[in-house]
Amino acid sequence: MLRSAFRVSGLATRSLTKRTFAHSAVRSLAPASLQTFTEEELMLKDAVARFSQEVVKPKVAEMDANEVMDKAVIQGLFDQGLMGIETEEEYDGANCSFTSAIITIEELAKVDPSVSVMCDVQNTLVGTLVRKYGNSDVKQRYLPRLATDTVGSFCLSEAGSGTDAFALQTRAEDKGDHYLLNGSKMWITNSGEADLFLVFANVDPSKGYKGITCFVVEKEMGVQVAKKESKLGIRASSTCVLNFDDIKVPKENVLGEVGKGYKYAIEILNEGRIGIAAQMLGLAQGCYDIALPYMFERKQFNTRIADFQGMQHQYAQIAVEIEAARLLTYNAARMKEEGKNFIKEAAMAKLYASQVAEKAASKAIEWCGGVGFTRELGVEKFYRDAKIGAIYEGTSNIQLQTIAKLINAQYN
């Protein structure tokens, strides 16, 4: 069961099986709005919202200040079944829909985008790669761990290959019964807590990107977690340098086919962009939900700030933009579930949601005035957290380039 319908102290209202949230609204034949969710999805949304408020929120400021994810929060994500949302029940997962994962990412981000991105990477990148491309042995060995107690990392970026990801220099040399892995990775999310790493390395540089292969590497094989970055935002989310020095990786730990890693990375990042869109959407809504009540309470010149027409126009505009970002995000998610081509829609969702997140967080600080600039209300953290949305899992320029390329193919 999605950990017994999110059993957290005081949260349990009923006991539900893992299959409870598996159904998606797209299975209905009747046309519906993008605001239409199944009863199960709505229950999930409510349960994650309560978990975020009661378990995550009390720890947000401390985690941000210490730049460390609280172990109790991580354990809570596992206990509630939020780290294997789409993973099948036979592998101890929640057996839910992709939209369920997007709902979860958004709800967590309303309280802490750092916790949200941990859940996002675990579900939309790591778990999905193992589910889609792992053979039965790999699935049996690793999916139950990822769903119940093991944090995973997606290891693609390097010092010289960020946006140009396939210029990576990490090598995996065939030694007969194993591969010898050498190289390093940078900007790796979840790397401080992870015990499992999906590492992209080239087995044959003469083939260029067609030599890139994905390996399942366990920390105990010799992964060195080196420099931890001190970041502007999402500080509780670990971002580290990883070193691989003569690591022996068994051949049975190749994920999918040798030489197909580039294909897997491209495909999975398209899904991941919907997850980042959901994170940015939740962030925008989170700071909006802090600022608006303050504006309706705070008075100047014997008038509530929210009642000044100039302010009304501002928060009305942000509300429109948040709603537009929500529709783009959930449209892309539903298209993915329906098996349609969603590449352009995912790029649009990530691009726009990240823009709205920055704008909403900036406005929220202004609306709250001096107190908004302090750490008292928490809106300044959302402002710092928002900037990453334009950078990771494909910069805004890359999203624009992707959109333009697909439009060009349609009209040219």
C-alpha positions as CSV (number, residue, x, y, z in Angstrom):
1,M,0.0,0.0,0.0
2,L,1.3,3.5,-0.7
3,R,2.7,2.9,2.8
4,S,-0.8,2.4,4.2
5,A,-2.1,5.6,2.7
6,F,0.7,7.7,4.0
7,R,1.0,6.6,7.6
8,V,2.7,9.3,9.4
9,S,2.0,10.2,13.0
10,G,-1.5,11.5,13.1
11,L,-2.0,11.3,9.3
12,A,-3.6,8.0,8.9
13,T,-7.3,8.2,8.2
14,R,-7.8,4.9,6.4
15,S,-5.7,2.0,5.1
16,L,-5.3,1.7,1.3
17,T,-3.6,-0.8,-0.8
18,K,-0.7,0.0,-3.1
19,R,-3.0,-0.1,-6.1
20,T,-5.2,2.6,-4.7
21,F,-3.4,5.4,-6.5
22,A,-2.5,3.4,-9.6
23,H,-5.3,4.7,-11.8
24,S,-5.1,7.8,-14.0
25,A,-7.8,10.1,-15.2
26,V,-6.7,9.5,-18.8
27,R,-8.2,6.1,-18.6
28,S,-11.7,7.6,-18.8
29,L,-13.1,7.8,-22.3
30,A,-15.1,10.9,-21.5
31,P,-13.4,14.3,-22.3
32,A,-12.3,16.1,-19.2
33,S,-10.5,19.2,-18.1
34,L,-6.9,19.2,-17.0
35,Q,-8.2,19.9,-13.5
36,T,-9.9,16.5,-13.5
37,F,-8.2,13.9,-11.3
38,T,-9.4,10.6,-10.1
39,E,-10.5,10.2,-6.5
40,E,-7.3,8.3,-5.8
41,E,-5.1,11.1,-7.2
42,L,-7.0,13.6,-5.1
43,M,-6.5,11.5,-2.0
44,L,-2.8,11.3,-2.9
45,K,-2.6,15.0,-3.3
46,D,-4.2,15.6,0.1
47,A,-2.0,13.0,1.8
48,V,1.3,14.4,0.4
49,A,0.2,17.9,1.3
50,R,-0.4,16.8,4.9
51,F,2.9,15.0,5.0
52,S,4.6,18.1,3.7
53,Q,3.0,20.4,6.3
54,E,3.4,18.1,9.3
55,V,6.7,16.3,8.7
56,V,8.7,18.5,6.2
57,K,7.8,22.0,7.1
58,P,9.1,22.1,10.7
59,K,12.5,21.1,9.4
60,V,12.8,23.3,6.3
61,A,14.7,26.3,7.9
62,E,17.2,24.0,9.7
63,M,17.8,21.9,6.6
64,D,18.4,25.0,4.5
65,A,20.8,26.6,7.1
66,N,22.8,23.4,7.6
67,E,22.6,22.4,3.9
68,V,21.7,18.8,4.9
69,M,18.6,16.8,4.3
70,D,17.2,15.5,7.6
71,K,17.4,11.8,7.8
72,A,13.9,11.6,9.2
73,V,12.5,13.4,6.2
74,I,14.2,10.9,3.8
75,Q,12.9,8.0,5.9
76,G,9.5,9.5,5.8
77,L,9.6,9.6,2.0
78,F,10.3,5.9,1.9
79,D,7.8,5.1,4.6
80,Q,5.1,6.8,2.7
81,G,5.9,5.0,-0.5
82,L,7.0,8.2,-2.3
83,M,10.3,6.9,-3.6
84,G,8.9,4.2,-5.8
85,I,5.7,5.8,-7.0
86,E,5.5,4.1,-10.5
87,T,7.4,1.0,-9.4
88,E,5.3,-2.2,-9.7
89,E,3.9,-3.8,-6.5
90,E,6.0,-7.0,-7.1
91,Y,9.1,-4.8,-6.5
92,D,7.6,-3.2,-3.3
93,G,6.6,-0.1,-5.2
94,A,3.3,1.9,-5.0
95,N,2.3,0.9,-8.6
96,C,0.9,4.4,-9.3
97,S,0.6,6.6,-12.5
98,F,3.1,9.1,-13.8
99,T,0.7,11.9,-12.9
100,S,0.7,10.6,-9.3
101,A,4.5,11.3,-9.3
102,I,4.0,14.8,-10.7
103,I,1.3,15.5,-8.1
104,T,3.7,14.4,-5.4
105,I,6.6,16.5,-6.7
106,E,4.4,19.6,-6.9
107,E,3.0,19.2,-3.3
108,L,6.4,18.7,-1.8
109,A,7.7,21.7,-3.6
110,K,5.0,23.9,-2.1
111,V,6.9,23.4,1.2
112,D,10.5,22.6,0.3
113,P,11.8,22.3,-3.3
114,S,14.9,20.5,-1.9
115,V,12.8,17.6,-0.7
116,S,10.8,17.7,-3.9
117,V,13.8,17.3,-6.1
118,M,15.1,14.3,-4.1
119,C,11.7,12.6,-4.7
120,D,11.7,13.8,-8.4
121,V,15.1,12.4,-9.3
122,Q,14.4,9.1,-7.5
123,N,11.1,8.7,-9.4
124,T,11.3,10.3,-12.9
125,L,15.0,9.5,-13.6
126,V,16.5,6.7,-11.5
127,G,13.5,4.5,-10.9
128,T,12.1,4.9,-14.4
129,L,15.5,4.1,-16.0
130,V,15.7,0.8,-14.1
131,R,12.1,-0.1,-14.7
132,K,12.2,0.7,-18.5
133,Y,15.6,-0.7,-19.4
134,G,16.7,-3.1,-16.7
135,N,16.5,-6.8,-17.3
136,S,14.7,-9.0,-14.8
137,D,17.9,-9.5,-12.7
138,V,18.6,-5.8,-12.4
139,K,15.0,-5.1,-11.6
140,Q,14.9,-7.8,-9.0
141,R,18.1,-6.6,-7.3
142,Y,17.5,-2.8,-7.4
143,L,13.9,-1.8,-7.7
144,P,12.9,-3.0,-4.2
145,R,15.8,-1.2,-2.7
146,L,15.0,2.1,-4.5
147,A,11.4,1.8,-3.4
148,T,12.1,1.1,0.2
149,D,15.4,2.3,1.6
150,T,18.0,3.3,-1.0
151,V,18.5,6.8,-2.5
152,G,19.7,6.8,-6.2
153,S,21.6,9.3,-8.3
154,F,21.5,10.0,-12.1
155,C,25.2,10.6,-13.1
156,L,25.5,12.2,-16.5
157,S,27.1,15.7,-16.2
158,E,30.8,16.3,-16.0
159,A,33.1,19.3,-15.7
160,G,33.4,19.5,-19.5
161,S,30.0,18.1,-20.5
162,G,27.0,20.0,-19.1
163,T,24.6,21.0,-21.8
164,D,26.9,19.1,-24.2
165,A,26.3,16.0,-22.2
166,F,27.6,13.5,-24.7
167,A,31.0,14.9,-24.7
168,L,31.5,13.0,-21.4
169,Q,35.0,11.7,-20.7
170,T,34.2,8.9,-18.1
171,R,35.4,5.6,-19.5
172,A,34.4,2.0,-18.9
173,E,37.0,-0.5,-20.2
174,D,35.9,-4.0,-21.0
175,K,38.0,-6.4,-18.9
176,G,36.2,-9.6,-19.9
177,D,34.0,-10.4,-16.9
178,H,33.7,-6.8,-15.8
179,Y,34.2,-3.2,-16.8
180,L,36.8,-0.9,-15.3
181,L,35.3,2.5,-14.6
182,N,37.4,5.7,-14.5
183,G,36.4,9.3,-14.5
184,S,34.4,11.9,-12.5
185,K,31.0,13.5,-12.5
186,M,29.8,16.9,-11.3
187,W,26.5,18.5,-10.3
188,I,25.1,15.2,-9.2
189,T,21.8,15.5,-7.3
190,N,21.2,13.2,-4.3
191,S,24.8,12.1,-4.4
192,G,25.4,12.8,-0.7
193,E,22.7,10.4,0.4
194,A,22.8,7.9,-2.5
195,D,24.0,4.3,-2.3
196,L,23.1,3.6,-5.9
197,F,24.4,5.5,-9.0
198,L,23.3,5.2,-12.6
199,V,26.6,6.2,-14.3
200,F,27.0,7.0,-18.0
201,A,30.4,6.2,-19.4
202,N,31.8,5.5,-22.8
203,V,33.0,1.9,-23.5
204,D,34.4,2.8,-27.0
205,P,35.4,6.5,-27.6
206,S,36.0,5.7,-31.3
207,K,32.3,5.3,-31.7
208,G,31.5,8.7,-30.2
209,Y,28.2,9.0,-28.4
210,K,27.3,5.5,-29.6
211,G,29.8,4.1,-27.1
212,I,27.9,5.6,-24.2
213,T,26.5,3.0,-21.8
214,C,24.7,3.2,-18.5
215,F,26.0,1.2,-15.5
216,V,24.3,0.5,-12.2
217,V,27.1,1.2,-9.7
218,E,26.8,0.6,-5.9
219,K,28.6,3.0,-3.6
220,E,30.4,0.1,-1.9
221,M,32.1,-0.7,-5.2
222,G,34.3,2.3,-4.5
223,V,32.4,5.4,-5.5
224,Q,34.1,8.5,-3.9
225,V,31.8,11.3,-3.0
226,A,34.1,14.3,-3.2
227,K,33.4,18.0,-3.0
228,K,29.9,19.0,-1.9
229,E,28.8,22.2,-3.6
230,S,27.6,25.1,-1.5
231,K,24.7,26.5,-3.5
232,L,22.5,29.6,-3.8
233,G,19.3,27.5,-3.4
234,I,17.9,24.0,-2.8
235,R,20.6,23.8,-0.2
236,A,19.4,20.7,1.6
237,S,19.6,18.8,-1.7
238,S,23.1,17.5,-2.0
239,T,25.1,18.3,-5.2
240,C,28.5,16.7,-5.2
241,V,31.5,15.7,-7.3
242,L,31.9,11.9,-7.8
243,N,35.1,10.2,-8.6
244,F,35.5,6.7,-10.1
245,D,39.0,5.2,-9.8
246,D,39.4,1.7,-11.3
247,I,36.0,0.6,-10.1
248,K,35.1,-2.9,-11.1
249,V,31.6,-3.0,-12.4
250,P,30.2,-6.5,-13.1
251,K,28.9,-7.0,-16.6
252,E,25.5,-7.9,-15.2
253,N,25.3,-4.3,-14.0
254,V,25.0,-2.8,-17.5
255,L,21.6,-1.2,-17.7
256,G,19.9,-2.1,-20.9
257,E,22.2,-2.5,-24.0
258,V,25.8,-1.5,-24.4
259,G,26.1,1.6,-26.5
260,K,22.5,2.7,-25.9
261,G,23.1,5.0,-23.0
262,Y,22.8,8.2,-25.0
263,K,19.3,7.1,-26.2
264,Y,18.2,6.3,-22.6
265,A,19.5,9.6,-21.3
266,I,17.7,11.6,-24.0
267,E,14.4,9.8,-23.4
268,I,14.5,9.9,-19.6
269,L,15.4,13.6,-19.5
270,N,12.2,14.4,-21.5
271,E,10.2,12.8,-18.7
272,G,12.4,14.5,-16.1
273,R,11.6,17.9,-17.4
274,I,7.9,17.4,-16.5
275,G,9.1,16.7,-13.0
276,I,11.1,19.9,-12.8
277,A,8.1,21.8,-14.2
278,A,6.1,20.3,-11.3
279,Q,8.8,21.3,-8.8
280,M,8.8,24.9,-10.1
281,L,5.0,25.0,-10.2
282,G,4.9,23.9,-6.6
283,L,7.5,26.5,-5.6
284,A,5.5,29.3,-7.3
285,Q,2.3,28.2,-5.5
286,G,4.1,27.8,-2.2
287,C,5.5,31.4,-2.1
288,Y,2.1,32.7,-3.4
289,D,0.3,30.9,-0.5
290,I,2.6,32.6,2.0
291,A,2.4,36.1,0.5
292,L,-1.3,36.4,-0.1
293,P,-2.5,35.9,3.5
294,Y,0.1,38.4,4.7
295,M,-1.2,40.9,2.2
296,F,-4.7,40.5,3.4
297,E,-3.6,41.0,7.0
298,R,-1.1,43.8,6.7
299,K,-2.5,47.3,6.7
300,Q,-1.0,50.6,5.5
301,F,-2.9,53.9,5.4
302,N,-5.7,52.0,7.2
303,T,-6.1,49.8,4.1
304,R,-5.2,46.2,3.6
305,I,-2.3,45.9,1.2
306,A,-4.2,43.4,-0.9
307,D,-7.0,45.9,-1.4
308,F,-4.9,48.5,-3.3
309,Q,-5.7,48.2,-7.0
310,G,-2.1,48.2,-8.0
311,M,-1.5,45.2,-5.8
312,Q,-4.6,43.4,-7.0
313,H,-3.4,43.6,-10.6
314,Q,-0.1,42.1,-9.6
315,Y,-1.4,39.1,-7.7
316,A,-4.1,38.5,-10.3
317,Q,-1.4,38.4,-13.0
318,I,0.7,35.9,-11.0
319,A,-2.3,33.7,-10.4
320,V,-3.0,33.5,-14.1
321,E,0.6,32.6,-14.8
322,I,0.7,29.9,-12.1
323,E,-2.5,28.4,-13.5
324,A,-1.0,28.5,-17.1
325,A,2.1,26.7,-15.8
326,R,-0.1,24.1,-14.1
327,L,-2.0,23.4,-17.3
328,L,1.2,23.1,-19.3
329,T,2.7,20.7,-16.7
330,Y,-0.3,18.4,-16.3
331,N,-1.0,18.4,-20.1
332,A,2.5,17.1,-20.7
333,A,2.1,14.5,-17.9
334,R,-1.2,13.3,-19.4
335,M,0.3,13.1,-22.9
336,K,3.1,11.0,-21.6
337,E,0.6,8.7,-19.9
338,E,-1.3,8.4,-23.2
339,G,1.8,7.4,-25.1
340,K,1.8,10.5,-27.2
341,N,4.9,12.5,-28.3
342,F,5.3,14.9,-25.4
343,I,8.8,16.3,-26.1
344,K,7.7,19.8,-27.1
345,E,5.1,20.0,-24.3
346,A,7.6,18.9,-21.7
347,A,10.1,21.6,-22.8
348,M,7.3,24.2,-22.8
349,A,6.2,23.2,-19.3
350,K,9.7,23.3,-17.8
351,L,10.6,26.6,-19.5
352,Y,7.5,28.4,-18.5
353,A,7.1,27.0,-15.0
354,S,10.7,28.0,-14.2
355,Q,10.0,31.5,-15.5
356,V,6.8,31.8,-13.4
357,A,8.6,30.4,-10.3
358,E,11.3,33.1,-10.5
359,K,8.7,35.9,-11.1
360,A,6.3,34.7,-8.4
361,A,9.0,34.3,-5.8
362,S,10.4,37.8,-6.6
363,K,6.9,39.4,-6.4
364,A,6.1,37.5,-3.1
365,I,9.2,39.2,-1.5
366,E,8.1,42.6,-2.7
367,W,4.5,42.1,-1.6
368,C,5.7,41.2,1.9
369,G,8.1,44.2,2.0
370,G,10.9,44.2,4.5
371,V,9.8,41.1,6.3
372,G,9.8,39.3,2.9
373,F,13.5,40.1,2.6
374,T,14.2,38.4,5.9
375,R,14.0,34.7,6.7
376,E,11.0,35.1,8.9
377,L,8.3,34.2,6.4
378,G,10.3,31.9,4.2
379,V,9.6,33.5,0.8
380,E,13.2,34.5,0.4
381,K,14.1,30.8,0.3
382,F,11.7,30.2,-2.5
383,Y,13.4,33.0,-4.4
384,R,16.8,31.4,-4.0
385,D,15.4,28.0,-4.9
386,A,13.7,29.2,-8.0
387,K,16.9,30.0,-10.0
388,I,17.9,26.4,-10.5
389,G,14.8,25.8,-12.6
390,A,16.3,27.6,-15.6
391,I,19.5,25.6,-15.3
392,Y,19.2,21.9,-14.5
393,E,17.8,19.1,-16.7
394,G,18.3,21.3,-19.7
395,T,18.8,25.1,-19.5
396,S,16.0,27.5,-20.7
397,N,18.0,28.1,-23.9
398,I,18.0,24.4,-24.6
399,Q,14.2,24.2,-24.0
400,L,13.7,27.1,-26.5
401,Q,16.0,25.4,-29.0
402,T,14.0,22.1,-28.6
403,I,10.7,23.9,-29.1
404,A,12.0,25.8,-32.1
405,K,13.4,22.7,-33.7
406,L,10.0,20.9,-33.4
407,I,8.1,23.9,-34.7
408,N,10.5,24.1,-37.6
409,A,9.8,20.5,-38.4
410,Q,6.1,21.1,-38.3
411,Y,6.0,24.2,-40.5
412,N,9.2,24.1,-42.7
